[in-house]
Amino acid sequence: MADVGGIAADQLRQIVARIERLEEEKAGLAADIRDVYAEAKGNGFEVKVLRQIIRLRKLDKAELQEQDALLDLYMHALGMDAGGGGGDDD
C-alpha cells in the first residue's frame, strides 16, 4: 500500500469510491421516493400530509405524545380549537 504524505492512498481511494457509490444509491432512492409521492398525488392523496405521517411514524410513542400535547397547548393558547378552526373571525 503506497503512503503519500502519511496517508494510505489505496485505502483512501477505496473509501472515496464507496462513499461515491452510496451517494449514487441515495440519489436513486430519493428519485424513487419522489416517484411514489407523485403516484400518491395522482391517486388523490395529499403529499404534504403523507410526508407528515412518515415523519410522525419515525417518532417513538413518548415523543409523539409530547408533540401532540405541545400542539394542543399551543393551539389552545392561540384560541384555536382542536377541530382545526382558528384565528379571529373579525
C-alpha positions in Angstrom: 0.0 0.0 0.0 1.5 3.3 -1.1 1.7 6.0 1.5 1.5 9.6 0.3 2.2 12.2 2.9 1.4 9.6 5.6 -1.9 8.6 4.0 -2.6 5.1 2.7 -3.6 6.1 -0.8 -5.2 2.8 -1.8 -7.4 2.7 1.3 -8.4 6.4 0.8 -9.3 5.6 -2.8 -11.5 2.7 -1.7 -13.2 4.8 0.9 -13.9 7.6 -1.6 -15.2 5.1 -4.1 -17.6 3.5 -1.5 -18.9 6.9 -0.5 -19.5 7.9 -4.1 -21.3 4.6 -4.8 -23.5 5.1 -1.7 -24.2 8.7 -2.8 -25.4 7.5 -6.2 -27.6 4.9 -4.5 -29.0 7.6 -2.2 -29.8 9.8 -5.2 -31.6 6.8 -6.8 -33.6 6.1 -3.7 -34.6 9.8 -3.4 -35.8 9.7 -7.0 -37.8 6.5 -6.3 -39.4 8.2 -3.2 -40.3 11.2 -5.3 -42.0 8.8 -7.8 -44.0 7.2 -5.1 -45.2 10.6 -3.8 -46.1 11.6 -7.3 -48.1 8.4 -7.7 -49.8 9.1 -4.4 -50.7 12.6 -5.6 -52.0 11.2 -8.8 -54.3 9.0 -6.8 -55.7 11.9 -4.9 -53.6 11.8 -1.7 -52.1 15.0 -0.1 -48.3 14.7 -0.3 -47.8 17.2 2.5 -49.9 15.1 4.8 -48.2 11.9 3.7 -44.8 13.5 4.5 -46.0 14.5 7.9 -47.3 10.9 8.6 -43.9 9.5 7.6 -42.2 11.9 9.9 -44.5 11.1 12.8 -44.2 7.3 12.4 -40.4 7.7 13.0 -41.1 9.0 16.5 -41.4 6.7 19.4 -44.7 6.8 21.4 -43.4 9.1 24.1 -42.1 11.7 21.6 -45.3 11.5 19.6 -47.4 12.1 22.8 -45.2 15.0 23.8 -45.6 16.6 20.4 -49.3 16.1 20.4 -49.5 17.7 23.9 -47.5 20.7 22.9 -49.5 21.2 19.7 -52.7 21.1 21.8 -51.3 23.5 24.3 -50.1 26.0 21.6 -53.4 25.8 19.7 -55.3 26.4 23.0 -53.0 29.4 23.8 -53.8 30.8 20.3 -57.5 30.3 20.7 -57.7 27.6 18.2 -59.9 24.6 18.8 -58.8 21.1 18.3 -61.2 20.8 15.3 -58.8 22.8 13.1 -60.7 26.2 13.3 -58.5 29.1 14.1 -57.7 32.6 14.3 -60.0 35.6 14.7 -63.2 35.8 12.7 -63.4 39.7 12.9 
